Amino acid sequence: MAIAFRTFLLQLLLFFFASSTKANDPRETYLVQMKVGGHRYGSSSGHQELLGEVLDDDSTIEDAFIYSYSKSFTGLAARLTQSECQKLRRRREVLEVSRSRDLKLQTTRSWDFMNLTLQAERNPENESDLVVAVIGTGIWPYSEVFSSDSPPPPGWENKCEDITCNNKIVGARSYYPSKEKYKWIEEKSVIDVTGHGTHVASIVAGRKVEKASYFGLAEGTMRGGVPNAKIAVYKTCWNVIRLDDTKGSVCREHDVVKAIDQAILDKVDIISFSQGLKYTLLQEDKISWAFLRALNNGILTSAAAGNTGNYYKVANGAPWVMTVAASLKDRFFETKLELEGEDKPIVVYDTINTFETQDSFYPLLREKAPAELIRKRELIAESKSHPISSNDENDEGKDVIFPFSKIKLLDKVIKERAKGAIVLGKKRYDFNETKKLQFPIASIFLDKDKKAELEKYYRKYPSKRSVKIHKTEEIPREEGWVPTVAKLSSKGPNCDKFLANILKPDIAAPGLDIIAGWPENVNLTSDVPSNDYRHLRFNIMSGTSMACPHATGLALYLKSFTNSWSPSAVKSALMTTSTEMMDEGNEFAYGSGHLNATKVLDPGLVYETHYQDYIDYMCKQGYNTEKLRSDAGSEKIDCSKTEIDPKADLNYPTMTARVPLDAPFEEIFRRTVTNVYDGESTYRGEINYRGDKDFDNIIVDPPQLQFSELGQTKTFTVTVTGTSKPNWEAGKAFMTRNTWLTWTEIDGSRKVRSPIVIYSVKEPEACSLIPKT
């Protein structure tokens, strides 16, 4: 599930930029970027001459000048005061003055962030024998990221509709919806016309492409997690015009189930599924049951958790699915609006401006601007109630104002050479980096609070207000930063009574501002109701749709070394070797933690859960026998002799139980772990928690596990006692937060970590909206 750059705004201002003054500040190091040509300051001596013209009276060139650049950068480095910076910014020869920052070595690095670097141990021959099924909007097969030098896997039969299979794309099928339900529908083809499927597929298995970027942002080497793996595409989502003339995309459940069916027949190795149903119980969810059948054929499914951002809304929550939340990366995008005469710019984090920093300051004009700022105008576009005006055609720039409801007029504004756009909203949006604005023009979005800063500046300078919009920059987070969950990511617990004792989502992976492959025939900002004529082979998207293929890729990476492992063993390894997360949320936001490739090849112990275990669990939960036979596809299932046990548990890598609120509890978890290390080892069970202790006692029995051979199993119990006094959701719920069992290898480095979550909730409104079966 993806969130593209959203426009949820009310008013748009197009503006001019000009110059300003500034008070003195302590001297710091800056990069002064010069325009190329058209002036005499292009050489080292010219740089020093320019510097001498702007230095304060008590400054010297020897104090300020550091050095000039001749090859790597157009300009100079200097130690400057704030007033000197302001003088340089007013110079027509100067493009930008920016503070020099500390840098780390990096690429388009979501995989590096997970420690799956280009230097990581690889098994390329085995990788090339693996096939990932990507179910979604199709693929752009002409991208260089979808090429390969190795042949398809032995025994694989290529089947591609509408396109020619190659060594990377070894399967491509489409599932077309009924035309009569829509006024218009895109042509039947596996070609991706939205970009979503191409983006997802390239995250999983895209070939390495150097010098990839999004107009200079996130520049580096773009690659999938398993660049040698093969891709089978199953297109189930289509652009349509409905009978009521509304436009959108449709992904029909039956088409998805058919795609899963074909993927099982094709014997793919893993399914990547970045879709999800809304308000669906397991009894009604045909797709989740199709994934259980895939698991019975040795196929793990990695699926997106959803983008609602709310508790009780997690999608794809079946226990046999690996449900993936979206996390932030170790860097973020920052955009500045520089105010002439002010030291402090307005800084926002919800804008992607790919256009170069404006070459100078321009006056900012509004509807009620003083008369002396309003020059001769010509009408360039109009609507019934909102004329759109600009400056005279001989002026260097344009100033235009109109409400966001008339945003479609932006196309004409762009043609009239408007310089930029300030977009104003009415609400306050938290710094969550999940909603971004992008227009095909230099732009910045100001929410209610940031808008107030601009209005304050507007009042401070009644006769001269000039601003400069900067190109978005990519900023590394501070050292020691720990991954956090994106606010868009849907959270548990699950409203379904059959899944109340399953912690979902399972894992978190990077899902914010991910750069990946993009169809060059698809506009970059399809959500913007204005034509964006720019095209690029990469794009930046956000959502659990982008997190899901990261988990898919890491699972495939593990399978390239351990292809005989069961789907549950692969899933367990990813979960128990994950990185602990520190978040204002809790395990219902991120599950086991954040994906980390460092130790995934050597997890030590895994929790195995097989097809029959899930069947037995559903029987104990009281699932109807006839329904279960149909859902799971086996007439041998018989729940009639199984005693119903609401506390029934699975051999799951996490330990979760729902208990009555404000009452004593005792929960016993029985688990079996399998040794996947070829040698002797002994593990000691340790209970860890962070913050307040939300339980009375936790006992692990036995406290140690000793293994002597590969494949050996050991069983243990974890008993948790306490009282479920309200401590969560404003006193309406209880939860043991940030508590986990870790099996630590004695005289070794392996650690096997499992969260423990005991919780109590009153049925929230979100659950009451789901029809009860």
N, C-alpha and C positions, 0 to 999 in steps of 0.2 A: 504494500500500500504506500503510495507516494504522495508527498505534498510538494508541488512545484512552487515557484515564486508567486505568492498570493498578492492580490490587490483587493483590500478590504477597506478602501479609503473613500474620503468624501470630497476633497477639494484639491485642485491642481493649480500650481502657480508656475509659470515659466518666467525666467528672470535674466537680467544682465548682471555682470560682475565688474568691479573696478578696484580702487586702491584705498590705503588707510595708513594710520600711524599707530605706534605702540610704545608702551613704556619700557624702560630698561629692566632686564632680568639677568640672572647669573648666566655666564657664558657656557654653552654646550656645543657639542659637535653636530654639524648638519651636513647633509648632502644637498648641494645646489645644482639642480638639473637645468641645463641651458637649452634654449632652442637651437636647432641646427641651422646655421647660416643666417644671412640677413643682418649680421652685426659684426663688430670688430673684436668681440671678446671671446673668440673661439679657441685661442691658444692659451698656453700656460701664462704667458705674460699678460694676455688679455684678461684672464681670470683675476690676476692680481690687480690689474688696473681697475676692473669693475669693483673688486673688493675695497680698494682704496677709496672709491667714490661713495661708499655707503657706510664706512666705519664710523663709530662714534668718535667724538673729539679726543677722548682719552685712549683710543685703541690704535694699534699699529698693525701693518700687514704681517710683520714677523710674529705678532701675538696670535693673529687670527688664521692665517693661511696654513693649511696642512699639506695638500698636494693637489695636482690636476690629474685628470684621467685622459687617456688618448684612445684606448681601444674598448675598455669594458663599460665605460659610462661617459655620457656627454656632460661634463661639468667639473665641479671641484668639491673638495671637502674643506670645511673651515669651522673654527670655533667662533660662535656668534652670540651676541646678546639678542634679546627679543626685539629690540628696536631695530637692530641691524637686519634681522630676519624680515621684519615688516618692510623695510626699505627695499630689500632684494625682491620680495614678492611683488612689489609695485613696478619693478623694472620689466619692460616689454621683452627683454632678452631672456628673462628667467621663466622657466616653465613651472618649476616646483622647488620649494625649500622644505625638506623633511628631516626630522631628527634621525640620526643614525642609531639603529637598534642592535641588540645582541641577537645573533642568529644561531640556529642549529642546522646541521645537515639534514635535508628532508627532500621527499618527492611527493607525488599525489599519493599520500602515504597512509590511507586507511589500513592497508595490509601491514605496513611497517608498524603502525600504531598497535596492531595485534601481535607484533613480533614475528610475523611471517614475512621476513625480508627476502630480498633477491638472493642473499647469501645463505638462506636457510637450507638445511639438508633436503635434497630432492631425490625423487625416484621417477625421472621423466618417462621411462619406458612404461612403467605401471600407470603413471598419470594418463598417458595417451591411450590406454585401454579402458578408461573410465568415461561414462557418458552421463551427463546431467540433463534431466528433463526440465525445461523452463516453460511453464504454463502461463500464458498472458497475452500480450498484444502483438506477438510476432517478433520479427527480427529484421534488421537492415543488413543483408548478407554481403553488401559491397564494401563494408568497413574493413580496414586493414587489421582491426583487432580480431576479426573472425577469419583468420588464415592459419594454416598449420603446415609444417613440413612432414609430419608423421601420418601414416595411413590410418583409416578407421580401425577399430578393434577387430581382432580375428572373429569371424563368424557374424559380424554385424552387417545387416542388409540395409543399405542406404535407401531412404524413401523421402523424397522431397517434392512437395507440390509447388508449382509455379516458379520455382527457382532450381538451380542446379546445385546438388550437394557438393561439398568440397571436403577437404581433410579436417576442417573444424566443425562445420555444420553438417552433421551426418543424418539428420532427420528434420523434416519440416512439414507439419500438417496443420490444417485449419478446420474449424468447426463453425459453420455459418449459421447464424440465427434465421428464423423465418422472416422473409421479407415482408409478408403481409402485415406484420405488427408495426412496421415503421414506414414513414413517408419516404425516407431515403436511408441507404446503408452503403458503406464503402464497398468497393469491389472485393469479391472473394479472392484473397491472396494471403500468403504468410508474411508479406511485406509489412513492416511496422510503420504505421502512419501517425503514431503518437509519441514514440520514443521510449516508452516505459519498458517494454520487453527488451529492447536493445541495450538499454542501460543496465538492467538486471543481469542479462546474460554475460555482458562484458565484465561485470564485477566478479562473477563466478569463474569464468574461464577465458577471459579475453587475453589475446596475445600481447606480449610486452611491446609498448609503443613509447619511445623516448620523446622528450620535449613536448609532452602533452600538457595542455593548460586550457583554461577557460578565459580567453582574451588576456592571458598573462597571469591570471589567478591560479593558485594551486599548481604551479608549473613543476614538472618533473616527469617521472616514468610512470605511465598508466599501465596496469596489468591486472589480470584476474588472479584469484587466489591459487588456482591450478591452471596455469597458462597452457599446459599441454593437453588438458582434458578436452573431450568432444562435447558438442551441444546438440540436443534434439529439441526442436521447438514445436510447441502445440499451441496454436493461436485460438483463443476462446473469447477474446474481447474485441469489440468493433465500434467504430464511430457511427452514430446514427442520428437521424432527425426523426423524432417521434411524431405520432399522429397529431399531437397538440402543438407541433412546430418547435418544441424544445430540442436543443442539441445536447448530446452527451455520448457516453460510451456504455455499452451493455456487455456484461459477461454472464451468460446464462449458466445456471447450475447444472443443467443437464449436459450442456456442452463440456463443462469442466469435468464432470464425471466420465464422459466419454473419452476425454483426453487422458485422464488417469488410466482408464481401461487400456487404451492403446500403449501408454507408457509401460504398463505391466507386461503387455504382450511383447513389446520391444526389448524388454529386459534391461531397462536403464538401471543405473547404479544408485541414483538419488533423484528426488523430485524437489525442485525449488518453486515455491508457491507464494507469490506476493499478492494474494487476494484474500477475501474473507467474507463470510456471511454476517448479516446484522441481526441481533436479537434472535439467536437460534439455539434451541436446545439440542442435545445430542440425539434425542429420538427423531428429530426432524432433519438432521444434518447429513445428507447423503454423501457429501464430499468427505467428511471426516471418516466415515465408514469405508469409503473407497481407499482412503489412505491406510486403514488397517489391513485391507486386502493387499495393498502394495507391500506393507511390512511383512505379511505372511509369505511374500515372494522375495524377501530379502532386500526390500527397497525402503530406505529411510526417507521421510518427508520433512523438509525444513520449510516453515511457514511463518508469515508475518503476523505479529500480534495485534495489529490494527492501529489506527491513527486518531482515535477519539480523545486520547489523553485522560480518560476518566477511569476510575475504579469500577469494577464489575462489568467491564466492557471488553475484556480480552477476547480476541478472535482465535479460531483454530486451536481451541484449548483441549482437544482430546489427548489423553496421556501417551498415545503411540505416535504423536506428532512432536517434533522439536519446534517449540513456539518461541519466536525471536522478538525481543524488544529492541528499540532503537536508542543508542547512546550518542552523546556528543563526542567529538574527536579532540585531539590534543592541540588544536588550533582553531581559530575562529575568524570571521570576517568583520572588519570594522570600517565604517565610512564616516568621513568628517565633512561638516559644513563649516568652513572657515569664515569668520565674521571680521570684516575690516575694522581695525581699531580696537579689537578685543584679543586678549592673549589666549583665552580658552575657546576652542571650537565647540560646536555641537557635535557630539559623537553618538552614532547609532549602530545597532547590530542587526537590524532587520532589513537592510538594504544590500543589494548587490548592484553596484554601479561599475560596469566594465569599461566605461569611457574614461579617457585620460583626464587627469586633473585639469580643470579649466586654466587657460593660459594667463588669466588676470582676474581681478575682481570686477564684478558687474553690478550696477545699481539694481536693487530689488524693488519692484513696483507692485502695488496692489490696487484694487478697485478705487480705494479712497486715498490714493497717494497724493501728496501735495502737487499743486498745479505745475510747479516749476520742473517736476520730474516727468511730466507727461508730455511727450512729443507728438508730432504729427502722426496720425495713424491711418492705416488702410484696413478695410474689412477683408479678412481672408477666409472666413468660414462663418456660418451662422446656423442657428436652430430656431425654432419658433419663439423661444423665450430667452435665449442666451446668445447674443452676438459675440463672436470671437474676434478680437482685434489684435493687431500687432503694430510695431513701429513702422515707419516709412521704409520702403524697400531699399533705400540707400544706407540705412543704418547698419552697423556691424552685427547687431543681435536683435532679438525679439523679446518682448515681454507680453505674456498672455495669461489670462486668468479665466477659469471656468470650473464648474463643479465636477466632481468625479462621475456623476451620473451622465455627463456628456463626454466621457473619456474617448468615445469613438472618433471625436473630432481631432484627436491627437495626431492622427495621420497627416491631416492637412497642416497642422502646426509644425510638424517635423519638416515637411517639405518647404516651409517658409523659413527654415534655418534658425529655429528657436535654439537658444543656447543650452537650456537645461530645465529641469522640473523639480520643484519642491512639492511633495504630496503631503497633505495634511489630513490627519485622522481625528476622530472625536473621542476615542477611548484611550485608556492607558494600557499598554501591553508590557508584560514583564519581559525582562532580558532572558529569553529562553532560546533565541537563535533559531526558532523553528519556523517562523513565518517571515518570508523575505519578499521584498518588492523589487521588481526589475522592469524597466521600460526600455524601449529601443531609442533612448535618448539619455543623456547624463541626468541622473535623478537621485533623490534621497527622500525617504519617508520619515516624517516626524509625527510621533503619536501625541497624545494630549499633553504630556509633560514636556516633551521636546518642542512642541509647538509653542508652549508658553515661554520657553527660552528665546525663541525667535521673536515672539511678540514683545518681550522685554527689550530686546535689542532694537526692535523697530521703534519703540517709544523713546529709547535713550538717544537715538540719532534721528530727530524729526526731519532733517533736511538732506541727510546723506546716509544711505544704508546700502552697503555693498557686501556681497558674499561671494565665496568661491566653493564650488562643490568638488570634492576630491574623489579620485578613483578609489574603489574599495581596496583595502589591504588585508593580507592574511597575517594574523598575529599568533605566534606560539603562546601557549598558556604557560603560567609560571611553573618552575621546576617543582616536582612533587605533586602536581595536580593529579587527582584520582578521577577516573571516568564517572560520569553521572548520566542518568537517564534523561532523554529528551521529553519535554512536557507533552509532546504530541503522542507519545507512545501509550497505547491502551494497557490497562492494568487489571489484575485479578482483584479479589477472588472470583471464582466462577459462580454464576447464578444457578447453574445446573446442579441439582442435588446429587447426581451421579458423579460429579467431578469436584464436589466440595472438599475432598481430602487430597486434591492434587494441586501443587503449587504451580501456577502459571503467571507470566511466561516462564520458560525454562532458562533462558540465557539472554544476555544483551550483547549487541554488536554495533559497530559504527553505522549510523543512519542519517547523520546530519551533514549537509553540504558535501555530498559524495560526487566526485567527478568520475565520469565513465563514458562509454561509447554512446553515440547519438546519431540518428539518421540525418544525413546531410540534406534531405528533402523536407525535413520537419522544422518548423519555426522553433526557436529556442524558448519563447515565452508564450506558449499556447494558451495559458490561462488569462493573459492580458487581452482585453477587448479592443486591441489596437494591433494592426499588422506590424509584426516584427520581421523585417526583411533580412535579418542576419541569419547566416547558416554556419554551422560548425560541426566538426566530427566528434566533439565532446560536449557534455553539458553537466550542470550541477543540479542534483535533485536531493530531496530529503524525504524521509519516511521509514516506516518499518519495512517497506518494500526494498529499500536499499540495505537495511540491516540483515534481512533474511538471506540474500545471496552471500553475505560474508560468512554466515554460519554454514551455509551450503558448501562454500569453498573450503572452509577449514575441515569440514567432515570429509570432503573428497580428498583433501591433502592427507588426512589420517588413513583413509582407505587405500591410498596409493602405497602404503607400507603394510597395511593390515587388512587386505581385502577379504579375508576369511571371517573377520569379526561380524557379529550380528548388528543390525541397526541400533539396538538398545545399547550395545557395548560402545559403539562409536559415539552415540549421544551421551552416554555416561562419561566417557573420557573428556568430552568438551565441557561438560558441566562441572565435574569434580576438579578439573585443573584450571578453572576460571579464576579471574582476579576478584578479590573482595571489593565491593563497591561501597563508597560512603555517599549517601544520598539523603536528601530530606524526605524521600519516599521510604520504601521498604522492599522486602522481597517480592511483594505483589507487583512491584514495578520492574524488577530486574532479575527475579528468579535466583539462580545460583551465583550470578555475578557476570563479569565481563569476559568475553572470549579472549584467550591468551594462548598463542601457539607455542610458547616456550617449552612447556612440558607435556603437550598433548600426545606426543609420540610415545611417552613413557608414563602413563597414568598410574602404574602400579597395580591398582585394583579397579574393577568395574562392577557395576550393578547390572546384571542381565535380567531382562524382562521379555518373555517370548509371547507369541500369539496366544497360546492357550492361557497364559497368565492373565491377559486382558479379558478373555472370555470368562474365566472363573471370577474375576473381579466384578464384571458386570452382573453375573448371576448372583453373587453375594450382595450386590447393591439392590437387587430386586428387579432387574431388567426382565421384561417379558420374554419367555423362551421363544415363542414364535417370531416376535419382532427381532430378537437377537439372531436367530437363525438366518433371517432374511438380510439383516444389516451386515452380518459378518460373512454370509454366503456359505453356510455349512449346515446341512441337515442333521449332523451328528450332535449338535449342541442340545443339551437337555438340562435346564436349570431346576427341574421339579424336585430333585433330591438334594439341592443345595440349600443350606440354612442361610436365611437372609441375615446379614450382619452390616449395619450402617457404618460400622467402624472398620470394615474391610479395607485392606491396604494392599498396595503394590510394592514390588521390590524396586522402588524408585530411588534415584540419586538424591532426592530431597525428601524430607519428612514433614508432613503437614496433616493437621486434624482440626476440624471445626468442632467447638464445644459450646455448651450453653453459656450465656453471658452472666457474669457476676455470681459464679458458682465454683466450688472446688472441682478439680479435674485430675485425672490420671490417664495418660495416654501411653500406650506401649507400641513401639514400632519394631517389627521384626524384619531384618534385612539379611541378605546373603551377598557376599562379595566374591568375585572370582579373581584369582591371581593371574595377571597377564605378563608377569616378569619371569623370565626363564632362569630361576635361581631361588635360593633360600632368602627369606625376608621375614621380619617381625615388625608389627605395627602396634603402636600404643594409641588408644582412644583418648582424645582430649576434647573437653567442652570449652568453647570460647564464646565470649559475648562482648559487645561494645555498648557502652552507655549503661542505662539502668538495667538491673536484673529483673526480668519480667516473669520469673518462675521461682518456685521454692527449691526444687532439686532436679537434677538430671543424672541418671545412673546408666552407665554403659556396661553391659555384661555379655561376654567377658571383657575385661579392660584391655586385653592384648590378643592379637591374632598372629599366629605363626604359620608360615607357608614353607613348604619344602620343594614344591615342583610347580611347573607351569600348568595352569588350568585348575588347580586345586581351589575348592570353595570352602568358605567359613561363614557360619551364621552367628548373628549377635542380636541383642535387643537394646533398645534405648527407651528408658522409662522417664517420662516427664511429668512432674507433679507441680501443682500451684493452684491459684485462684484467679479466675478470669475477671478481675476488677477492671472496669473501663479505663483505658489509657490511650485511646486512639479515636479519631474522627469526633473530636469535641465531646468525648465521654460517652459516645454511642456504641463503642466497640472495644474489643480487646485484642492484643496481638503480642506474641513474643518476637520482638524485632532484633535483628542483628545478632542472632544466636546460631551457632553451628557446631557440628561434630567434625573433628579432623582426625583421621587416622594418619599418624606420623610415623614414618619408617625409622626404627631405631638403627643407629649407625648407617643411615642412608639419607637420601635427599627427597624421597617421594612423600607427597602429602595428598590425601584424598579428602576433600572438604564437602560437607553436606549441610545445607541450611536446615534448621528446625523451626517450624512455624506452627504455633498453636494460636487459634484465633476464634473470636466470637463476633457475630454481627447480627443486627436486626435486619430483616429483609429490606434493602433499600428500594427506592422508587425505580431505579434502573432495572432491578430484577422483576418488579411487579408489572413492568411493561411487556415482559416476555409472555406470550400465550402459554398457559399450562396445558400439557397433554394428559 
